[in-house]
């Protein structure tokens, strides 16, 4: 039996790149999905996935930073599938934000980046959690960056990306707090923290969308991150939670051993009991 047979999920930012790879991996393992993106191409991605995998894959145009869109996406998933086992918070945005930019521009950039990278994650997760409680092997996967991990090379946390960096550091708070709070409901929460991966976001940093040869030779692929996501799910209900799981260029992309309490973000008590609503 496939890993996710009879399960369902939601993937944000699924029109291309990492989001498309996450959706493909989940559907190939038997999950029915609602995928969404601000790009209309998400509809054709859904059609292709459904035809290829035989699963029900619904593609919706929607903006994770807009409450009405988030509620529409989640309502569609519940109406069609009855519940949610997997949520992949993949949608994210980036722009060049020098630390010495005029404060008016910095405030506008803040809204642009934080509305998607943080408020969107907050709203979509809050909307999904009531429908994930009590489901077998429920998982929230937050997509982060290796910037939040101890550096293994130069070039991390570039000064012209201060707001993007801040949004991903802040994402740690969601991953850690939710992992601790939702453990009693059987929901695991982890983050994928990856280095350079061949996505449109990365390619847009270079003229003509062409990766420099020295980067093209070593860059990681979205399919590798999707396989890592499946490995997290494959651990099952007693698997890790509250971890930032790293992937670095030039190193093996693998889940690795579970971190001890002091090695997680803040070391929550995973199986803490809390009053029921």
VEXLUMMAR-324138 format. One record per residue (C-alpha): residue number from 1; chain; z, x, y. Coordinates in steps of 0.5 Angstrom, whole numbers. Layout:
@seq->NUM	mol->A	Z->Z	X->X	Y->Y
...
//
This chain:
@seq->1	mol->A	Z->0	X->0	Y->0
@seq->2	mol->A	Z->-2	X->2	Y->7
@seq->3	mol->A	Z->4	X->5	Y->11
@seq->4	mol->A	Z->4	X->-1	Y->16
@seq->5	mol->A	Z->1	X->-7	Y->12
@seq->6	mol->A	Z->3	X->-13	Y->15
@seq->7	mol->A	Z->6	X->-10	Y->21
@seq->8	mol->A	Z->4	X->-11	Y->28
@seq->9	mol->A	Z->4	X->-6	Y->35
@seq->10	mol->A	Z->2	X->-6	Y->42
@seq->11	mol->A	Z->-1	X->1	Y->45
@seq->12	mol->A	Z->-2	X->1	Y->52
@seq->13	mol->A	Z->-8	X->6	Y->56
@seq->14	mol->A	Z->-12	X->5	Y->49
@seq->15	mol->A	Z->-19	X->5	Y->52
@seq->16	mol->A	Z->-20	X->12	Y->51
@seq->17	mol->A	Z->-17	X->19	Y->49
@seq->18	mol->A	Z->-10	X->19	Y->46
@seq->19	mol->A	Z->-9	X->11	Y->47
@seq->20	mol->A	Z->-15	X->10	Y->43
@seq->21	mol->A	Z->-13	X->15	Y->37
@seq->22	mol->A	Z->-6	X->12	Y->37
@seq->23	mol->A	Z->-9	X->5	Y->36
@seq->24	mol->A	Z->-14	X->8	Y->31
@seq->25	mol->A	Z->-9	X->11	Y->27
@seq->26	mol->A	Z->-4	X->5	Y->27
@seq->27	mol->A	Z->-10	X->0	Y->25
@seq->28	mol->A	Z->-12	X->5	Y->19
@seq->29	mol->A	Z->-5	X->4	Y->16
@seq->30	mol->A	Z->-6	X->-3	Y->16
@seq->31	mol->A	Z->-3	X->-5	Y->23
@seq->32	mol->A	Z->-6	X->-11	Y->27
@seq->33	mol->A	Z->-6	X->-9	Y->34
@seq->34	mol->A	Z->-6	X->-11	Y->41
@seq->35	mol->A	Z->-9	X->-6	Y->46
@seq->36	mol->A	Z->-10	X->-6	Y->53
@seq->37	mol->A	Z->-12	X->-2	Y->59
@seq->38	mol->A	Z->-14	X->-2	Y->66
@seq->39	mol->A	Z->-21	X->0	Y->63
@seq->40	mol->A	Z->-26	X->-6	Y->61
@seq->41	mol->A	Z->-28	X->-1	Y->55
@seq->42	mol->A	Z->-22	X->-3	Y->51
@seq->43	mol->A	Z->-25	X->-9	Y->49
@seq->44	mol->A	Z->-31	X->-5	Y->46
@seq->45	mol->A	Z->-26	X->0	Y->43
@seq->46	mol->A	Z->-22	X->-6	Y->40
@seq->47	mol->A	Z->-28	X->-9	Y->37
@seq->48	mol->A	Z->-30	X->-3	Y->34
@seq->49	mol->A	Z->-23	X->-2	Y->31
@seq->50	mol->A	Z->-23	X->-9	Y->28
@seq->51	mol->A	Z->-30	X->-8	Y->25
@seq->52	mol->A	Z->-28	X->-1	Y->22
@seq->53	mol->A	Z->-21	X->-2	Y->19
@seq->54	mol->A	Z->-21	X->-10	Y->18
@seq->55	mol->A	Z->-15	X->-11	Y->22
@seq->56	mol->A	Z->-14	X->-16	Y->27
@seq->57	mol->A	Z->-15	X->-12	Y->34
@seq->58	mol->A	Z->-15	X->-15	Y->40
@seq->59	mol->A	Z->-17	X->-12	Y->47
@seq->60	mol->A	Z->-14	X->-14	Y->53
@seq->61	mol->A	Z->-16	X->-11	Y->60
@seq->62	mol->A	Z->-9	X->-11	Y->64
@seq->63	mol->A	Z->-5	X->-6	Y->68
@seq->64	mol->A	Z->2	X->-4	Y->65
@seq->65	mol->A	Z->5	X->-3	Y->72
@seq->66	mol->A	Z->4	X->-11	Y->73
@seq->67	mol->A	Z->9	X->-16	Y->71
@seq->68	mol->A	Z->4	X->-21	Y->69
@seq->69	mol->A	Z->-1	X->-17	Y->65
@seq->70	mol->A	Z->5	X->-14	Y->61
@seq->71	mol->A	Z->8	X->-21	Y->60
@seq->72	mol->A	Z->1	X->-23	Y->58
@seq->73	mol->A	Z->0	X->-18	Y->53
@seq->74	mol->A	Z->6	X->-19	Y->50
@seq->75	mol->A	Z->5	X->-26	Y->49
@seq->76	mol->A	Z->-1	X->-25	Y->46
@seq->77	mol->A	Z->2	X->-21	Y->41
@seq->78	mol->A	Z->7	X->-26	Y->39
@seq->79	mol->A	Z->3	X->-31	Y->39
@seq->80	mol->A	Z->-2	X->-28	Y->34
@seq->81	mol->A	Z->3	X->-24	Y->30
@seq->82	mol->A	Z->10	X->-27	Y->31
@seq->83	mol->A	Z->13	X->-20	Y->32
@seq->84	mol->A	Z->12	X->-13	Y->34
@seq->85	mol->A	Z->14	X->-7	Y->30
@seq->86	mol->A	Z->11	X->-1	Y->34
@seq->87	mol->A	Z->10	X->0	Y->41
@seq->88	mol->A	Z->6	X->6	Y->44
@seq->89	mol->A	Z->8	X->7	Y->51
@seq->90	mol->A	Z->2	X->11	Y->52
@seq->91	mol->A	Z->-1	X->9	Y->59
@seq->92	mol->A	Z->0	X->14	Y->64
@seq->93	mol->A	Z->-3	X->17	Y->71
@seq->94	mol->A	Z->-4	X->23	Y->74
@seq->95	mol->A	Z->-6	X->26	Y->81
@seq->96	mol->A	Z->-5	X->33	Y->85
@seq->97	mol->A	Z->1	X->32	Y->89
@seq->98	mol->A	Z->3	X->39	Y->92
@seq->99	mol->A	Z->10	X->40	Y->94
@seq->100	mol->A	Z->8	X->41	Y->101
@seq->101	mol->A	Z->4	X->34	Y->102
@seq->102	mol->A	Z->6	X->30	Y->108
@seq->103	mol->A	Z->11	X->25	Y->106
@seq->104	mol->A	Z->7	X->19	Y->108
@seq->105	mol->A	Z->2	X->22	Y->102
@seq->106	mol->A	Z->8	X->23	Y->98
@seq->107	mol->A	Z->11	X->16	Y->98
@seq->108	mol->A	Z->4	X->13	Y->97
@seq->109	mol->A	Z->3	X->18	Y->91
@seq->110	mol->A	Z->10	X->16	Y->88
@seq->111	mol->A	Z->8	X->9	Y->88
@seq->112	mol->A	Z->2	X->11	Y->84
@seq->113	mol->A	Z->5	X->15	Y->79
@seq->114	mol->A	Z->11	X->12	Y->78
@seq->115	mol->A	Z->9	X->5	Y->78
@seq->116	mol->A	Z->5	X->7	Y->71
@seq->117	mol->A	Z->9	X->12	Y->68
@seq->118	mol->A	Z->16	X->9	Y->69
@seq->119	mol->A	Z->16	X->2	Y->72
@seq->120	mol->A	Z->10	X->0	Y->67
@seq->121	mol->A	Z->14	X->4	Y->61
@seq->122	mol->A	Z->20	X->0	Y->63
@seq->123	mol->A	Z->17	X->-7	Y->64
@seq->124	mol->A	Z->13	X->-7	Y->57
@seq->125	mol->A	Z->19	X->-4	Y->53
@seq->126	mol->A	Z->24	X->-9	Y->56
@seq->127	mol->A	Z->19	X->-15	Y->54
@seq->128	mol->A	Z->18	X->-12	Y->47
@seq->129	mol->A	Z->25	X->-11	Y->45
@seq->130	mol->A	Z->27	X->-18	Y->44
@seq->131	mol->A	Z->21	X->-18	Y->39
@seq->132	mol->A	Z->22	X->-12	Y->35
@seq->133	mol->A	Z->30	X->-13	Y->34
@seq->134	mol->A	Z->31	X->-14	Y->26
@seq->135	mol->A	Z->24	X->-12	Y->24
@seq->136	mol->A	Z->23	X->-7	Y->19
@seq->137	mol->A	Z->22	X->0	Y->21
@seq->138	mol->A	Z->21	X->-2	Y->29
@seq->139	mol->A	Z->19	X->4	Y->33
@seq->140	mol->A	Z->18	X->6	Y->40
@seq->141	mol->A	Z->14	X->12	Y->42
@seq->142	mol->A	Z->14	X->14	Y->49
@seq->143	mol->A	Z->8	X->19	Y->51
@seq->144	mol->A	Z->11	X->25	Y->55
@seq->145	mol->A	Z->9	X->32	Y->56
@seq->146	mol->A	Z->12	X->39	Y->54
@seq->147	mol->A	Z->14	X->40	Y->61
@seq->148	mol->A	Z->20	X->37	Y->59
@seq->149	mol->A	Z->22	X->42	Y->53
@seq->150	mol->A	Z->24	X->50	Y->54
@seq->151	mol->A	Z->18	X->53	Y->56
@seq->152	mol->A	Z->14	X->57	Y->51
@seq->153	mol->A	Z->9	X->60	Y->56
@seq->154	mol->A	Z->7	X->61	Y->63
@seq->155	mol->A	Z->4	X->55	Y->67
@seq->156	mol->A	Z->9	X->49	Y->66
@seq->157	mol->A	Z->11	X->45	Y->71
@seq->158	mol->A	Z->6	X->47	Y->76
@seq->159	mol->A	Z->8	X->46	Y->83
@seq->160	mol->A	Z->2	X->41	Y->85
@seq->161	mol->A	Z->4	X->36	Y->80
@seq->162	mol->A	Z->11	X->35	Y->82
@seq->163	mol->A	Z->11	X->27	Y->82
@seq->164	mol->A	Z->8	X->27	Y->75
@seq->165	mol->A	Z->13	X->32	Y->72
@seq->166	mol->A	Z->19	X->28	Y->75
@seq->167	mol->A	Z->16	X->22	Y->72
@seq->168	mol->A	Z->16	X->25	Y->65
@seq->169	mol->A	Z->23	X->28	Y->66
@seq->170	mol->A	Z->25	X->21	Y->68
@seq->171	mol->A	Z->22	X->19	Y->62
@seq->172	mol->A	Z->28	X->22	Y->58
@seq->173	mol->A	Z->33	X->18	Y->61
@seq->174	mol->A	Z->29	X->12	Y->57
@seq->175	mol->A	Z->28	X->15	Y->51
@seq->176	mol->A	Z->35	X->17	Y->50
@seq->177	mol->A	Z->39	X->11	Y->53
@seq->178	mol->A	Z->34	X->6	Y->49
@seq->179	mol->A	Z->35	X->10	Y->42
@seq->180	mol->A	Z->43	X->10	Y->43
@seq->181	mol->A	Z->43	X->2	Y->45
@seq->182	mol->A	Z->38	X->0	Y->40
@seq->183	mol->A	Z->40	X->4	Y->34
@seq->184	mol->A	Z->44	X->-2	Y->32
@seq->185	mol->A	Z->38	X->-7	Y->32
@seq->186	mol->A	Z->34	X->-2	Y->28
@seq->187	mol->A	Z->29	X->0	Y->33
@seq->188	mol->A	Z->28	X->8	Y->33
@seq->189	mol->A	Z->26	X->11	Y->40
@seq->190	mol->A	Z->22	X->18	Y->40
@seq->191	mol->A	Z->18	X->22	Y->45
@seq->192	mol->A	Z->12	X->26	Y->44
@seq->193	mol->A	Z->12	X->32	Y->48
@seq->194	mol->A	Z->5	X->35	Y->48
@seq->195	mol->A	Z->1	X->41	Y->51
@seq->196	mol->A	Z->-6	X->41	Y->53
@seq->197	mol->A	Z->-10	X->36	Y->49
@seq->198	mol->A	Z->-17	X->34	Y->49
@seq->199	mol->A	Z->-17	X->28	Y->53
@seq->200	mol->A	Z->-21	X->25	Y->59
@seq->201	mol->A	Z->-15	X->26	Y->64
@seq->202	mol->A	Z->-15	X->34	Y->62
@seq->203	mol->A	Z->-22	X->34	Y->63
@seq->204	mol->A	Z->-22	X->31	Y->69
@seq->205	mol->A	Z->-18	X->37	Y->72
@seq->206	mol->A	Z->-25	X->41	Y->71
@seq->207	mol->A	Z->-31	X->41	Y->74
@seq->208	mol->A	Z->-36	X->37	Y->71
@seq->209	mol->A	Z->-31	X->35	Y->66
@seq->210	mol->A	Z->-32	X->41	Y->62
@seq->211	mol->A	Z->-26	X->45	Y->59
@seq->212	mol->A	Z->-27	X->53	Y->60
@seq->213	mol->A	Z->-29	X->56	Y->54
@seq->214	mol->A	Z->-22	X->60	Y->53
@seq->215	mol->A	Z->-19	X->53	Y->53
@seq->216	mol->A	Z->-24	X->49	Y->49
@seq->217	mol->A	Z->-23	X->54	Y->43
@seq->218	mol->A	Z->-15	X->52	Y->43
@seq->219	mol->A	Z->-14	X->45	Y->46
@seq->220	mol->A	Z->-11	X->40	Y->41
@seq->221	mol->A	Z->-14	X->34	Y->39
@seq->222	mol->A	Z->-12	X->27	Y->40
@seq->223	mol->A	Z->-12	X->25	Y->33
@seq->224	mol->A	Z->-7	X->31	Y->31
@seq->225	mol->A	Z->-2	X->27	Y->36
@seq->226	mol->A	Z->-4	X->21	Y->33
@seq->227	mol->A	Z->-2	X->24	Y->26
@seq->228	mol->A	Z->5	X->26	Y->29
@seq->229	mol->A	Z->6	X->19	Y->31
@seq->230	mol->A	Z->5	X->17	Y->24
@seq->231	mol->A	Z->10	X->22	Y->21
@seq->232	mol->A	Z->15	X->19	Y->26
@seq->233	mol->A	Z->14	X->12	Y->23
@seq->234	mol->A	Z->13	X->15	Y->16
@seq->235	mol->A	Z->21	X->17	Y->16
@seq->236	mol->A	Z->23	X->10	Y->16
@seq->237	mol->A	Z->29	X->6	Y->19
@seq->238	mol->A	Z->34	X->12	Y->17
@seq->239	mol->A	Z->29	X->17	Y->21
@seq->240	mol->A	Z->30	X->21	Y->27
@seq->241	mol->A	Z->31	X->17	Y->34
@seq->242	mol->A	Z->32	X->20	Y->41
@seq->243	mol->A	Z->28	X->26	Y->40
@seq->244	mol->A	Z->23	X->30	Y->44
@seq->245	mol->A	Z->18	X->32	Y->39
@seq->246	mol->A	Z->14	X->38	Y->42
@seq->247	mol->A	Z->7	X->40	Y->40
@seq->248	mol->A	Z->4	X->47	Y->43
@seq->249	mol->A	Z->-3	X->50	Y->44
@seq->250	mol->A	Z->-3	X->55	Y->38
@seq->251	mol->A	Z->2	X->53	Y->34
@seq->252	mol->A	Z->2	X->48	Y->28
@seq->253	mol->A	Z->3	X->41	Y->30
@seq->254	mol->A	Z->8	X->38	Y->25
@seq->255	mol->A	Z->14	X->34	Y->26
@seq->256	mol->A	Z->19	X->39	Y->24
@seq->257	mol->A	Z->26	X->38	Y->22
@seq->258	mol->A	Z->31	X->33	Y->25
@seq->259	mol->A	Z->35	X->36	Y->31
@seq->260	mol->A	Z->42	X->36	Y->30
@seq->261	mol->A	Z->46	X->32	Y->35
@seq->262	mol->A	Z->47	X->38	Y->40
@seq->263	mol->A	Z->39	X->39	Y->40
@seq->264	mol->A	Z->37	X->32	Y->42
@seq->265	mol->A	Z->37	X->30	Y->49
@seq->266	mol->A	Z->44	X->28	Y->50
@seq->267	mol->A	Z->47	X->27	Y->43
@seq->268	mol->A	Z->48	X->20	Y->43
@seq->269	mol->A	Z->52	X->16	Y->37
@seq->270	mol->A	Z->46	X->14	Y->33
@seq->271	mol->A	Z->49	X->8	Y->29
@seq->272	mol->A	Z->54	X->6	Y->34
@seq->273	mol->A	Z->56	X->-1	Y->34
@seq->274	mol->A	Z->56	X->-6	Y->40
@seq->275	mol->A	Z->57	X->-13	Y->41
@seq->276	mol->A	Z->52	X->-18	Y->39
@seq->277	mol->A	Z->49	X->-22	Y->45
//
